[in-house]
Amino acid sequence: MSKTFNLVLSVTTILALVPVVSSAFAANLLTPSQSVAALQKGGYILYMRHASTEKDYADQVTADVANCATQRTLSENGWNEADTIGSAVSLLGIPVGALYSSQYCRAWQTARIAFGTPTKMAEFNFAPVETMNAEQTAQVSAAVTPFLSATPAEGTNTVIVAHDDPFEAATGIYPEPQGVVYVLKPDGESFTIVGSINPDEWVEVLASK
């Protein structure tokens, strides 16, 4: 059996384990104000890419998740973004239940500033490569997808603060800018992306209330 065939078989096997997911956008995306109104009732997943960093570069090949000095760090603007988003979520009465982050400092620090102390999960970490191949993408998707599909506790929303690669692996969508929040509606087996809120749009929503 050839190495090429073995690789194809391995990728096919991994893909078969990935839950079927509705990663397409809803037919009519919610505006930020509509997203907030939905979130106030609970039942959604908020996937937030960490707030802005000093530089944007791939550090996952050499980063040690236990040592912040080896990683990209939040910029002053990033700290302010996280604080603003957290304040807006609180003032708008959006209930937060489960709170997860990756083990990277910029993710859990964003979560802590905005929402509280997160549960740090390796499932939301990067694969230790700059560019993932098909097998690595499938593995990351398989790890992340169950969290995006899980129904939150009644009357709450689940918040995940992580990175671009895990979200893209699970949805095919690259999340930008840093600090963007995607709003997903899970049903226990799959999910639909119903909207997104950029960092500066939280203040606009508050001002409109």
C-alpha positions as CSV (number, residue, x, y, z in Angstrom):
1,M,0.0,0.0,0.0
2,S,1.5,3.4,-1.0
3,K,2.2,6.2,1.4
4,T,-0.1,8.4,-0.7
5,F,-3.0,6.0,-0.3
6,N,-2.3,5.7,3.5
7,L,-2.5,9.5,3.8
8,V,-5.7,9.7,1.8
9,L,-7.2,6.9,3.9
10,S,-6.1,8.7,7.1
11,V,-7.7,12.0,6.1
12,T,-10.9,10.2,5.0
13,T,-11.1,8.4,8.3
14,I,-10.7,11.7,10.3
15,L,-13.2,13.5,8.1
16,A,-15.7,10.8,8.7
17,L,-15.5,11.5,12.4
18,V,-16.3,15.2,12.0
19,P,-20.0,16.0,12.8
20,V,-22.1,17.3,10.0
21,V,-22.2,21.0,10.5
22,S,-24.3,23.8,9.0
23,S,-21.4,26.3,8.7
24,A,-23.2,28.4,6.1
25,F,-24.5,31.8,7.1
26,A,-28.2,32.1,7.7
27,A,-30.3,33.3,4.8
28,N,-30.9,36.7,6.5
29,L,-28.0,37.7,8.7
30,L,-28.9,39.6,11.9
31,T,-27.6,43.1,12.3
32,P,-25.6,43.8,15.4
33,S,-28.7,45.3,17.1
34,Q,-30.7,42.2,16.2
35,S,-27.9,39.9,17.3
36,V,-27.9,41.6,20.7
37,A,-31.7,41.3,21.0
38,A,-31.3,37.5,20.3
39,L,-28.5,37.1,22.7
40,Q,-30.4,38.7,25.5
41,K,-32.8,35.7,25.4
42,G,-29.9,33.2,25.5
43,G,-29.4,30.0,23.5
44,Y,-26.4,31.1,21.4
45,I,-22.7,30.6,21.0
46,L,-20.5,33.6,20.9
47,Y,-17.2,32.8,19.2
48,M,-14.8,35.7,19.8
49,R,-11.4,36.0,18.1
50,H,-9.1,37.4,20.8
51,A,-8.7,41.2,20.9
52,S,-6.0,43.1,19.0
53,T,-2.3,42.2,19.5
54,E,0.9,44.2,19.1
55,K,1.6,42.4,15.9
56,D,-0.2,39.8,13.8
57,Y,2.0,36.9,13.0
58,A,2.0,33.1,13.3
59,D,3.6,32.3,16.7
60,Q,2.1,28.8,17.1
61,V,5.2,26.9,15.9
62,T,7.4,28.1,18.7
63,A,5.0,29.3,21.4
64,D,4.8,27.7,24.8
65,V,1.3,28.1,26.1
66,A,2.6,28.2,29.6
67,N,4.9,31.2,28.9
68,C,3.3,34.4,27.7
69,A,6.8,35.8,26.8
70,T,6.9,33.3,23.9
71,Q,3.6,34.5,22.4
72,R,1.9,37.4,20.7
73,T,0.6,39.7,23.3
74,L,-2.4,42.0,23.5
75,S,-1.8,45.6,22.6
76,E,-3.1,48.5,24.6
77,N,-5.9,48.8,22.1
78,G,-6.6,45.1,22.6
79,W,-7.0,45.5,26.3
80,N,-9.3,48.4,25.7
81,E,-11.3,46.4,23.1
82,A,-11.8,43.5,25.6
83,D,-12.9,45.9,28.3
84,T,-15.3,47.7,26.0
85,I,-16.9,44.5,24.7
86,G,-17.3,43.1,28.2
87,S,-18.8,46.3,29.5
88,A,-21.3,46.4,26.6
89,V,-22.3,42.7,27.1
90,S,-23.0,43.5,30.8
91,L,-24.8,46.8,30.1
92,L,-26.9,45.2,27.4
93,G,-28.0,42.4,29.7
94,I,-26.5,39.5,27.7
95,P,-26.4,36.4,29.9
96,V,-23.1,34.5,29.8
97,G,-23.0,30.9,31.0
98,A,-20.1,28.7,30.1
99,L,-16.9,30.5,29.2
100,Y,-14.1,28.9,27.4
101,S,-10.8,30.0,25.9
102,S,-7.7,28.6,24.4
103,Q,-4.6,28.1,26.5
104,Y,-2.9,31.1,24.7
105,C,-2.4,34.1,26.9
106,R,-4.0,36.6,24.5
107,A,-7.2,34.5,24.4
108,W,-7.6,33.8,28.1
109,Q,-6.6,37.4,29.0
110,T,-9.2,38.7,26.5
111,A,-11.8,36.4,28.1
112,R,-10.9,37.4,31.6
113,I,-11.0,41.1,30.9
114,A,-14.3,40.9,29.1
115,F,-16.3,38.1,30.8
116,G,-14.6,36.5,33.8
117,T,-12.3,33.6,34.4
118,P,-12.5,31.1,31.5
119,T,-12.0,27.4,31.4
120,K,-8.8,27.0,29.3
121,M,-9.2,24.3,26.7
122,A,-6.5,22.8,24.5
123,E,-9.2,22.0,22.0
124,F,-9.1,25.7,21.0
125,N,-5.3,25.9,20.5
126,F,-3.6,26.1,17.2
127,A,-2.1,23.1,15.5
128,P,1.7,23.7,15.9
129,V,2.2,24.6,12.2
130,E,1.9,27.8,10.3
131,T,-0.3,26.4,7.6
132,M,-2.5,23.3,8.3
133,N,-2.8,20.5,5.9
134,A,-6.1,18.7,5.3
135,E,-5.5,16.1,8.0
136,Q,-4.6,18.8,10.6
137,T,-7.6,20.9,9.6
138,A,-9.9,17.9,10.0
139,Q,-8.5,17.2,13.5
140,V,-8.9,20.8,14.6
141,S,-12.5,20.9,13.2
142,A,-13.3,17.7,15.0
143,A,-12.1,19.2,18.3
144,V,-13.9,22.5,18.0
145,T,-17.2,21.5,16.3
146,P,-18.8,19.9,19.4
147,F,-18.4,23.1,21.3
148,L,-20.0,25.1,18.5
149,S,-22.9,22.7,18.3
150,A,-23.6,22.3,22.0
151,T,-26.8,23.9,23.4
152,P,-26.1,26.3,26.2
153,A,-27.7,26.1,29.6
154,E,-31.2,27.5,29.5
155,G,-31.3,31.3,29.5
156,T,-27.5,31.7,28.9
157,N,-25.1,32.0,26.0
158,T,-21.8,30.1,25.8
159,V,-18.8,32.3,25.1
160,I,-15.6,31.0,23.4
161,V,-12.5,33.2,23.1
162,A,-9.9,31.7,20.8
163,H,-8.3,32.2,17.4
164,D,-8.8,32.4,13.6
165,D,-7.5,28.9,12.6
166,P,-9.9,26.8,14.8
167,F,-12.9,28.8,13.7
168,E,-11.9,28.6,10.0
169,A,-11.3,24.9,10.3
170,A,-14.8,24.3,11.7
171,T,-16.7,26.7,9.5
172,G,-14.6,27.6,6.4
173,I,-14.9,31.3,7.4
174,Y,-11.9,33.4,8.4
175,P,-12.8,35.6,11.4
176,E,-11.6,39.1,11.1
177,P,-10.9,41.6,12.4
178,Q,-9.3,40.7,15.7
179,G,-12.0,41.0,18.4
180,V,-14.8,40.1,16.1
181,V,-17.6,38.0,17.7
182,Y,-19.5,35.5,15.6
183,V,-23.0,34.6,16.7
184,L,-24.0,30.9,16.2
185,K,-27.2,29.1,16.8
186,P,-26.6,25.5,17.9
187,D,-29.1,22.7,17.9
188,G,-27.1,20.1,19.8
189,E,-25.8,18.4,16.6
190,S,-24.9,21.3,14.3
191,F,-25.0,25.1,14.1
192,T,-25.8,28.0,11.9
193,I,-23.9,31.3,11.9
194,V,-26.6,34.0,12.2
195,G,-24.5,37.2,12.6
196,S,-21.3,38.9,13.7
197,I,-20.4,41.9,15.7
198,N,-17.2,43.9,15.1
199,P,-15.4,45.5,18.1
200,D,-16.5,49.0,17.3
201,E,-20.1,48.0,16.7
202,W,-20.8,47.3,20.4
203,V,-20.5,51.0,21.3
204,E,-22.8,51.8,18.4
205,V,-25.4,49.3,19.6
206,L,-25.2,50.8,23.2
207,A,-25.6,54.3,21.8
208,S,-28.8,53.3,20.0
209,K,-30.5,52.0,23.1
